[in-house]
Amino acid sequence: MSRASQAIAAFSTIVEWYDFTLYLYLAAVLSRVFFGAGQSGVLVTLGGFAVAYLMRPIGAIVFGHVGDRFGRRLTMLASMLMMSLAMLATALLPGRGEVGELAGALLLSIRCVMGFSVGGEYTGVVAYLMEGAPAERRGLVTSLAAAASEIGALLAAGVSALTVSLMSDADLVTWGWRIPFLFGAVLAAGVLVARVRIEESPDFDRQRASGTVPANPLRHALRHHRAGIVRGFAISALGSITYYVGITYVPVYLASVGAMSEAQTLQLATVAALAVIVVTPPLGALSDRIGRKPVLVGFALASVVLPISLFSLMAGASGAVATVGAVILAALAGGVSAVGAVATAEQFPGEGRLSGLAFGATTATAIFGGLAPWIAQALLAATGWAPLPGAMIAVVALATVPVLLKMPEAHAVR
């Protein structure tokens, strides 16, 4: 596989994370535009994020079937086309003041389309990168998808912060919120054009040449790779809870507890995204040298110990201290994402790999990624206990440790 194809695949994940984190970063604004002001509007907006995430496993299964039967390239083109159209449709939506409650229903419907398309996007890219990378560099190459995703999150935070800080609240609610989504639609269209030129995965070419492409990838994965599905679920559960509660929920959390303004939290999110970009490739390379298992176990144990105290610290801290806490949480999440991507893909052979990832990794992402911010916000509102989001991370991390300890090592040691 050419380096150009790998680069296009790796850095095209920018679009996926740009859109999904953009929705969270603008949750407070979108709640006023589509659902009305107040805590109930924020909860409904976060609920829309959760519902869209529940569409991810469905999309992953559909696109995974396409990718396992007809090639990784086709599924990557189809998912990006759907994402481009969904982002453009979001930018053109009427608000609550124009069409009433229909506005919120339309927003949630488009979020479901986006969740469906994203379901096939990330797993397709991870499989494509791993299958085209040299065995001794799979961790590093595949981690680039996670780093590129964080560039998307950084763009989302930066564009959101710029939009919010440069506009009056009236202009922001009336029309300014559309600008970040229009930018995302243009970005997605550009990636789609670039993807037309990519080559097929060498592993899928091997399957076609040898006649081993499974006729029913879903049945094949469930029959032959149940243990891999369980391990992929555990790894992705840890990655999702640390990322979506430890990074993308943090701005909503700090605004909710009154620690920072909306503009300040978006600036903090930009710093956190930079931290993830910095740590991801070195940790992917480290996993090539010492293995996926020790790196993942180390980060799981750190996720048991640190998040409760960090959330408690951020709730009553100054801007500088809150930033330090957010950066540490971001580094934890970045470490899991860097190694988790290749580790989940390595749980399956090429035959039925995308379908196996759909059942394991993507299902866990829907539960522990999409639902987690909504649950964290609802429980925080009900209890008022500031460390609660950190406790959620710690519980999930503790549950994954036994699975990770029993996981066979799949990396190639140099």
Order of alpha helices (4+ residues) and beta strands (2+ residues): alpha-alpha-alpha-alpha-alpha-alpha-alpha-alpha-alpha-alpha-alpha-alpha-alpha-alpha-alpha-alpha-alpha-alpha-alpha-alpha-alpha
